[in-house]
Amino acid sequence: MKTVTAVLTLTFGMISVRADILVASRDTHNVVAFTETTGAFLRVFTSGGNLGEPEAIAFGPDGNLYVADRLNNAVLRFNGKTGVFLDTFVAAGAGGLLGPRNLAFSPDGVLFVSSNTSDSVLTYNGTTGAFLNAAVQAPGYLPRGIAFKRGEVFIASEGRGQILHYSASGVSLGVFAADQAIQGPREIVFGPDGNLYVSSSVNNKVLRFNGTTGAFLNDFAVSGLNFPRGLLFGSDGNLFVVSANTGSVVRYNAAGTFVAVFTQGGGLSFPTGIAFTPAPPLPTPTFTAAGVSNAASYAPGLSPGSLGVIFGKDLSAATGIVRAPALPWPTQLANASVKIGTRDAPIFAVAKVNGQEQINFQVPLELAGQTSAAVIVTNNGMSSSPVTVSILAVQPGIFSFDGVNASALHGLTNTLITPASPATGGETIVLYLTGMGPVTPAAATNVPASATTLAFTNAMPMVTFGGLTGDVPFSGLAPTFIGLYQINVVVPQIAPAGSLDLIVTGNGVASKPVKLSVVPN
């Protein structure tokens, strides 16, 4: 008896990126939008509301854009998507606001504004804009950049050439960073490495300090800058630095090496603040129980150990077809994962073709004995609602190479049976299926079938060709594959010529018919 281990190609029938970068252009009294990937000018994002001299910009918890207006001593609010002026969020001079240079929302939604000319950092209700209190106030302070970490507030003091830190309630925790390298500190930001980055305008550098101790580490960025201001880390770990006097934004890699002038022009004149527009909300995967099926026949329901498929929307980050790189299969592929009951399913392919999406996976064998289970798909951390599907002990499904004709091989040549190369009566052919149920020796989830020890199905199937039954010398797992079964079957000698209905019945459960081309012996 001969088993065939030819490679089978399974067919796929029926099958975020961050948003833009905004830069405040003080001397042109507007905020300009550029693409994050190329730095290409997109549009003037906003210039309404009698915008005077925008110093700093930040997006609030409500998704709108807030602008610290140095000329008007106010904070203006603009629609975060359209740039349309909404209102003066913090009224001119409210709470003593004078010469605002920066603003930031705390983790709990309180708006902090550095009031440079009045030597204070003021706080406002993040929803209403009502003045709360002067969190910090000291002569000669000249506050600038604001950052938050570990529940503490970090503030760059232009007047003292230091980075100070405070508790959330405004209690001084002392000097966090003080070094002769700090000259004219403007903006501060904690990087992906946890360290603190400071734009130093006098010596035209970006400095890096230990994010825990405040110890000076190094001059991080030293070329291509003239009066650096706003700082922003991109999704790729690169640092974007606003160079005010050159009217540009410069980009550096994670090692501080100059990469390129990211953008210059687009109407920028003495740019100051920089921010990302909020990334669009991640989509939630959606699918129905009817879309969870046998990977060969697309019949609803799943069988333990077999290959399954989910059809739905927003299932993964795939473009085209993405296959698992190697065996065993991963439980996450193209940012997608599938949980069935309490088990993670091994995924061998995900696809998005012509707007239709699917995930192909092995049904964990540990689900044996259950009659139903909840299926959850997670994509980019967003999980679908649980969908309950039927778990079937046996669910024969015959693979096809074109949605009509069986994926079957001539037993002697391992070549595909097609209408142009039909099977003959009396010939032994090899069928590929899934969902044929338990085997002996028992299989394990995500483990390829042995190439030396054959695993036989516990129930011997019946195979019919246009109603005629063929002899089955072998039915079991396809050696070296996961979740794939093969049946070696003899085409009846008296089978008529034509495209016959091929049906496999296992343990009393019949597959959907597929076609097989046959000619007389």
Secondary structure, DSSP 8 states (H G I E B T S, - for coil): --------------------EEEEETTTTEEEEE-TTT--EEEEEE--TT---EEEEEE-TTS-EEEEETTTTEEEEE-TTT--EEEEEE-TTGGG--SEEEEEE-TTS-EEEEETTTTEEEEE-TTT--EEEEEEE-TT--EEEEEEETTEEEEEETTTTEEEEEETT--EEEEEEE-TT--SEEEEEE-TTS-EEEEETTTTEEEEE-TTT--EEEEEE-SS-SSEEEEEE-TTS-EEEEEGGGTEEEEE-TT--EEEEEEE-TT-SSEEEEEE---------B--GGGEEETTT--BSB-TTSEEEEEEBS--S-SEEEE-SSSS--S-BTTEEEEETTEE--EEEEEEETTEEEEEEE--GGGTT-SEEEEEEEETTEE---EEEEB-S---EE-BSSSSBB-EEETTT--B-BTTB-EETT-EEEEEEE----EES---TT----SSS--EESS--EEEETTEEE--SEEEE-TT-SS-EEEEEE--TT--SEEEEEEEEETTEE---EEEEEE--
